[in-house]
Amino acid sequence: MSGQSGFTMVEFCFALAIVGVVVGAIGAGIADRIQESRITSSIEQARTVLRSCEIARRKVIGTNVTGGVASHTYPALSSWSPTSALQARLATDHKLPATNHIRSEILVKFDAARCYVAVDLPFLQDGYGGLETETVSGKTRLIISSPRRLSNGTRWVTQQKRFLHLEATR
């Protein structure tokens, strides 16, 4: 019997393969968690940009007074645009980021009813996180929007007419 000590090359390669499989399984799980946290922080960042978008949407850019009645002109941003287009409609104290935490461009648009901010995901998945989605270039775009403001109906109009005409409530 010879007194050899140590590992043979086959044993070493086998142990290295097992370690590689374990590290690969752990690494994939960690990468998924990192991507999920980046997406979550990008959604929160979009909600922050949404507040600035609401300020820009409600900002009066012109007023016309005719016959004692004032009519206001509001800005429009009807197609997806970078945050620099929104930044141009705000005061200089609003600093908006151009990209989010998943390294995609932050896009905004708004209409008369509400604002929309887009988060482009690096993969395709419908209904992500219960948010509104659309498919763009084979990938998912999450759309974060402000809630639609609903009027109180005719009761509010009647109340305002009474107030303006100094009527007592009936």
N, C-alpha and C positions, 0 to 999 in steps of 0.2 A: 504494500500500500504506500502510495506516495502521499505526502502531506500537503496537498494543494489547498490553498485558501483563496477566497474571492468568488467572483461570479463568472460564468461563461458568457460569451457574447450573446447566445440565444436567450439566456435568462435576463440579461440586461435589456435586450430589445423588447422582450415580453413585458417587463416591468415598465419600460418607457412607453409602450403602447397603452397599457392600462392607465398610467398617469395622464397621457394625452387625451384619452376618452373622457376621463373624469374632469379634467380642466376644460375641455370643449363643452361638456354639458353645463358646467357651472358658468362658463363664459357666455354662453347663449342666453341663459336666464338673466344674467346681469345686464347684457346688452339690451334685452327686451325691457327691463325695468328702467334703464337709463332713457331709452326712447320714449317710454310711456310718461316718464316725469317731464321730459322736454315738451311733449305734446300738451300735457296738463298745464305747464307754465306758459306755453304759447296761447292756450285758450284764455287763461287769466290775463295775459298781456293784451289779447284782443278785446277783452271786456274793459280794460283800462282805456284803450284807444277808442272804444265805443263811446265812452263818456265825453271825450274831446270831440268826437264826430257829432254828438247831439248838440254841443255848443255851437259848432259851425253850421249845423242844419237850421238852427233857430235864429241865427244872427241876421238881422235886417241889413240888406245892402243898399236899399233905396226906398224912399217914401214919396208918394205922390198924393197931394191934397187937392181934391176937386169938390167944390160945393160944400166945404166943411167936413168932408169925409176923407179920411186918410186910408190909403191902400199901400201895403208894404210889399217889397220885392225881396224874395229869399233866394239864397244860392241854390244851385243844382249840381249834382254829381251823380249822373244816372248810370255810368258804366264803371266797372272795376278800375280803380286808379291807385297808384302808390300813395303812401302817407304824405309825400311831399305836396301833392295836390290839396290834401286836407290842411297841411301845415300853412299853405299860402292863404287859407281862409280864416286862420286863427291869429291871435296876437302872438307876439314873439316869446311870451313866457310859456307857451305850450311847446314842449320838445317831444316830438313823436319819433319812435324808432322806425327804421326802414325795413328791418328784417326781424324775424322772431327767433325763438330758441331752437327751432329745427332748421334754421338757416334758409327759410323761404321768405319771399317778399310779403309784407303785410299789405293787403289790398282793402280799400274802403269804397263804399258808395252810399248814397242816401237819396230818398225821395221825400215827398211831402209828409208821409206818415212816420217813417223811421229810418234809422241808420243800419248798415250792414258792414261787418268786418269779416274778412276771409282768412282762414288758416289752411294752407295747402299741406296735406299729409304726404309723406313719401311712399304711400301705398294706397291700394284701392280697397275700401270697405264701406258698405252702405250703413247708414244709421249709426255712425260712430258716436257713442256717448249720449244718444238721444237727441243730438243736434241735427239741424237741417243740413243736408249734404247735397252736393252736385258733383258730377264727374267731369274733370278737366284734364285733357291729355292723358287719359288712362289712370289718373290718380284722384283721390278724394279731396274735395274742398269743403271744409266745415264752414258754415255760415253762422256767425254769432250776430244776433240782431237785438235791438231794443224792443221792448214790448209795444204792441200797437195800442195807441191811446184811443179809447172809445168814449164817445160823448155820453152824457146822461140821458139823451133822448129829448123828447119835446117838453118834458117837465122843466128842464134847465132853461130852455128858450122862453117858456111862459114866465118863469120866475124873473128872468132878465128883463123881459118886456114890462112887467109890473114894476120892477125897480126903476127902470129908465123913465117910465111915465108917472112915477110917484104914486102908484096905486097901493091901496092897502090890500093885504091878503084877504082872500074871500073864504 
